């Protein structure tokens, strides 16, 4: 019974606890003279390639006051260039039987197309073109700004769980730009202009800030030749800023918040702790936290689930989430959705009681073995989906990790000991570095 | 082993580069049929099962029984209670997914080669010998009711529930697939046993597999997995006419963005004009940036983040559905633009340029879908449900290529009916009257 995971998906969408990035897939890496990094992941089972360009810049790299501009620019990249009319990019991808899209997160902006392998040259030609030759006018801006506001309406304003999450993130991060939503605060989105978008474009869209990933039926040497002929001709941006964002100060006070909304059908409690992320050459603590999240909330046999759904009927759903791949401090979260007749206060107390018992009782070795075996199996399953493998490379590389880190990650996960996990838990479960949020019905506002 | 019959091997000859994708029709010693694509480079198998029928088999007094039953398949089976069952599947790293739809129960499995026999035994127990233990029923019932309550506050779920009720009335299609809070609260263990007997039977199962398994191994697997299921299941529901009469139906709900779903009668999957209708809709409302609806509603006017329409040929009725979401202040304009496009396509059909473009897109995109074991297994089982033969993968693009502008115009005039195109709007839309 996993249906509750669906409506809580916004909450946990950043977590990829079973991310086993390394695999037996053939991976080749090199760099172009202008500093652009290239990763080729070979899978020759079908004549299909995924072509992606990842910029090492996302919403957390925005200037304060223009939140949402990274995502806005992502939309605007589908407008014209010197040689492509507005909309022509996607039209040409479609004419070639392909699909294309783009996504923006805190640490990256990425563009991708999925096409027949022999159409790769055209994709590289067009994607390299819009890296430097974007042409925008005021009309593009006004229409597309309405589109992103409707996107915010759809993703956030119409969903109390997402509004709640925004408030919790803003509260968790005292100084890091991770406290600002990727899509932007509405009042700032409404004022985003052409110059804001172009300023971000000029600062960050350059080959020395980009990673090319080609995954599927591609030959690394052919990719190299094509990349040199397209991306390789673009000049590096010598002014590219060093990526150093505001960091968190010591967090010394626990935060609590209540978000009320008439549209809430099912109240729940979420606790989020500030947590360390994977760092280049030092992924051990993050690996321990990945396993901690699995042990506590990864599935039917997890600690929270057993205590709150099997041994007692306190909850209808529990979960733990942790996103290890992040440039700056990330978060570790716990969720309890109370059963009928259980208050949020009782749910939170039960959560704390279960955590306290876990800290005393420690880890069930059989459960840890099962989790590690599933992680190894996940590497096998993941080889079936080269696009998702490519995404894992892109996310990790834009979060400051190296290909070596990515390939070492499965072994780092397997090497984690129960002692490592308990030490990581003791470090992370510090209420002074946490936000506890209650999502509640607002009875007075119901119709 | 032994009596295994391989009826035919179909090769994707229409797409030369994919020539290695061979669809084998396999019949097990016990007579169970499946389609197989062998691919031995990765040591796992993707298996897809579909049992035709699904939640529309629910009787009027047991709405939600099939859905709750399906949710309980992984909550204890054979000699294992829920906890032991999960521990066993985790220890094997087998991935099982059980999903109820209105016309089918879907079972998806991914199993490692190294422990496939044990994984199959476990999956077999979940299908043939689910326990429906009292504590599991109560726990999962609570989850389902929580989910039903969430749907009552979710604009999309509210809109679809209202549309289904308008279109299908008392037919099972007119009711939420999960049932209602009251109906689920009233379900007994006997209801679940009966739903299980009715839904999971050999006379309605379709199977496909792709990955690291031979035809012989699959034959044996089929008998182990499905051989002990009952031969026949519950009778299928009656066909039902689509009772949509046009207009706009507003469901008041305090939220800033109105969600609108729209629908009219669609076209059956086996209708000779289905292909023409599919291509026509790709031009009109496929969610990509090339469709008319996206161009008019989003690209030109900025009224939405997304708008799309799609054909829904169910087993007992055919719908033509769409969705748009727009701020309360602008949703009326979005609806007007959609209606105008509906009328325009019905009247004039498509242009030569549009048809050429959509053909290159559809014919180029089709082979790209067959790019992994999981996606191949999923497509193959869908083809069987649709009554297609394996050589469809070779003839499908030719069918697209053969369509003419007259075909599109004819089907647009026949299918698109602005008068019965009905909008259900959930929100506080400005400038939309609720009739009555």
HADDOCK unambig.tbl for C-alpha pairs under 7 A between the chains (distance, minus, plus):
assign (segid A and resid 1 and name CA) (segid B and resid 71 and name CA) 5.07 0.50 0.50
assign (segid A and resid 1 and name CA) (segid B and resid 72 and name CA) 6.85 0.50 0.50
assign (segid A and resid 1 and name CA) (segid B and resid 140 and name CA) 6.89 0.50 0.50
assign (segid A and resid 4 and name CA) (segid B and resid 147 and name CA) 6.70 0.50 0.50
assign (segid A and resid 46 and name CA) (segid B and resid 18 and name CA) 6.44 0.50 0.50
assign (segid A and resid 46 and name CA) (segid B and resid 371 and name CA) 5.47 0.50 0.50
assign (segid A and resid 47 and name CA) (segid B and resid 17 and name CA) 6.44 0.50 0.50
assign (segid A and resid 48 and name CA) (segid B and resid 368 and name CA) 6.15 0.50 0.50
assign (segid A and resid 91 and name CA) (segid B and resid 290 and name CA) 6.39 0.50 0.50
assign (segid A and resid 94 and name CA) (segid B and resid 361 and name CA) 5.18 0.50 0.50
assign (segid A and resid 95 and name CA) (segid B and resid 357 and name CA) 5.79 0.50 0.50
assign (segid A and resid 95 and name CA) (segid B and resid 360 and name CA) 5.44 0.50 0.50
assign (segid A and resid 95 and name CA) (segid B and resid 361 and name CA) 4.92 0.50 0.50
assign (segid A and resid 96 and name CA) (segid B and resid 360 and name CA) 6.46 0.50 0.50
assign (segid A and resid 96 and name CA) (segid B and resid 361 and name CA) 5.99 0.50 0.50
assign (segid A and resid 96 and name CA) (segid B and resid 364 and name CA) 6.13 0.50 0.50
assign (segid A and resid 97 and name CA) (segid B and resid 360 and name CA) 6.17 0.50 0.50
assign (segid A and resid 97 and name CA) (segid B and resid 361 and name CA) 4.05 0.50 0.50
assign (segid A and resid 97 and name CA) (segid B and resid 362 and name CA) 6.24 0.50 0.50
assign (segid A and resid 97 and name CA) (segid B and resid 363 and name CA) 6.70 0.50 0.50
assign (segid A and resid 97 and name CA) (segid B and resid 364 and name CA) 3.80 0.50 0.50
assign (segid A and resid 97 and name CA) (segid B and resid 365 and name CA) 4.20 0.50 0.50
assign (segid A and resid 98 and name CA) (segid B and resid 365 and name CA) 5.80 0.50 0.50
assign (segid A and resid 116 and name CA) (segid B and resid 368 and name CA) 6.71 0.50 0.50
assign (segid A and resid 143 and name CA) (segid B and resid 301 and name CA) 6.18 0.50 0.50
assign (segid A and resid 143 and name CA) (segid B and resid 302 and name CA) 4.80 0.50 0.50
assign (segid A and resid 144 and name CA) (segid B and resid 302 and name CA) 6.05 0.50 0.50
assign (segid A and resid 146 and name CA) (segid B and resid 302 and name CA) 5.09 0.50 0.50
assign (segid A and resid 146 and name CA) (segid B and resid 303 and name CA) 6.74 0.50 0.50
assign (segid A and resid 147 and name CA) (segid B and resid 298 and name CA) 6.74 0.50 0.50
assign (segid A and resid 147 and name CA) (segid B and resid 302 and name CA) 4.88 0.50 0.50
assign (segid A and resid 147 and name CA) (segid B and resid 303 and name CA) 6.49 0.50 0.50
assign (segid A and resid 147 and name CA) (segid B and resid 304 and name CA) 5.63 0.50 0.50
assign (segid A and resid 147 and name CA) (segid B and resid 305 and name CA) 5.21 0.50 0.50
assign (segid A and resid 148 and name CA) (segid B and resid 305 and name CA) 6.80 0.50 0.50
assign (segid A and resid 150 and name CA) (segid B and resid 304 and name CA) 5.41 0.50 0.50
assign (segid A and resid 150 and name CA) (segid B and resid 305 and name CA) 5.42 0.50 0.50
assign (segid A and resid 150 and name CA) (segid B and resid 326 and name CA) 6.35 0.50 0.50
assign (segid A and resid 150 and name CA) (segid B and resid 327 and name CA) 6.83 0.50 0.50
assign (segid A and resid 151 and name CA) (segid B and resid 305 and name CA) 4.99 0.50 0.50
assign (segid A and resid 153 and name CA) (segid B and resid 257 and name CA) 5.94 0.50 0.50
assign (segid A and resid 154 and name CA) (segid B and resid 257 and name CA) 6.93 0.50 0.50
assign (segid A and resid 157 and name CA) (segid B and resid 256 and name CA) 6.73 0.50 0.50
assign (segid A and resid 158 and name CA) (segid B and resid 255 and name CA) 5.96 0.50 0.50
assign (segid A and resid 158 and name CA) (segid B and resid 256 and name CA) 6.44 0.50 0.50
assign (segid A and resid 158 and name CA) (segid B and resid 257 and name CA) 6.30 0.50 0.50
assign (segid A and resid 263 and name CA) (segid B and resid 153 and name CA) 5.59 0.50 0.50
assign (segid A and resid 264 and name CA) (segid B and resid 153 and name CA) 6.85 0.50 0.50
assign (segid A and resid 265 and name CA) (segid B and resid 149 and name CA) 5.83 0.50 0.50
assign (segid A and resid 265 and name CA) (segid B and resid 150 and name CA) 4.89 0.50 0.50
assign (segid A and resid 265 and name CA) (segid B and resid 153 and name CA) 6.00 0.50 0.50
assign (segid A and resid 266 and name CA) (segid B and resid 146 and name CA) 6.66 0.50 0.50
assign (segid A and resid 266 and name CA) (segid B and resid 150 and name CA) 6.30 0.50 0.50
assign (segid A and resid 300 and name CA) (segid B and resid 86 and name CA) 6.56 0.50 0.50
assign (segid A and resid 301 and name CA) (segid B and resid 83 and name CA) 6.47 0.50 0.50
assign (segid A and resid 301 and name CA) (segid B and resid 86 and name CA) 6.82 0.50 0.50
assign (segid A and resid 301 and name CA) (segid B and resid 87 and name CA) 6.70 0.50 0.50
assign (segid A and resid 316 and name CA) (segid B and resid 142 and name CA) 6.43 0.50 0.50
assign (segid A and resid 316 and name CA) (segid B and resid 143 and name CA) 5.39 0.50 0.50
assign (segid A and resid 370 and name CA) (segid B and resid 90 and name CA) 5.92 0.50 0.50
assign (segid A and resid 370 and name CA) (segid B and resid 91 and name CA) 4.91 0.50 0.50
assign (segid A and resid 373 and name CA) (segid B and resid 93 and name CA) 6.76 0.50 0.50
assign (segid A and resid 374 and name CA) (segid B and resid 90 and name CA) 6.73 0.50 0.50
assign (segid A and resid 374 and name CA) (segid B and resid 93 and name CA) 4.79 0.50 0.50
assign (segid A and resid 377 and name CA) (segid B and resid 93 and name CA) 6.17 0.50 0.50
assign (segid A and resid 380 and name CA) (segid B and resid 42 and name CA) 6.82 0.50 0.50
assign (segid A and resid 384 and name CA) (segid B and resid 372 and name CA) 5.39 0.50 0.50
assign (segid A and resid 384 and name CA) (segid B and resid 373 and name CA) 6.40 0.50 0.50
assign (segid A and resid 385 and name CA) (segid B and resid 372 and name CA) 6.47 0.50 0.50
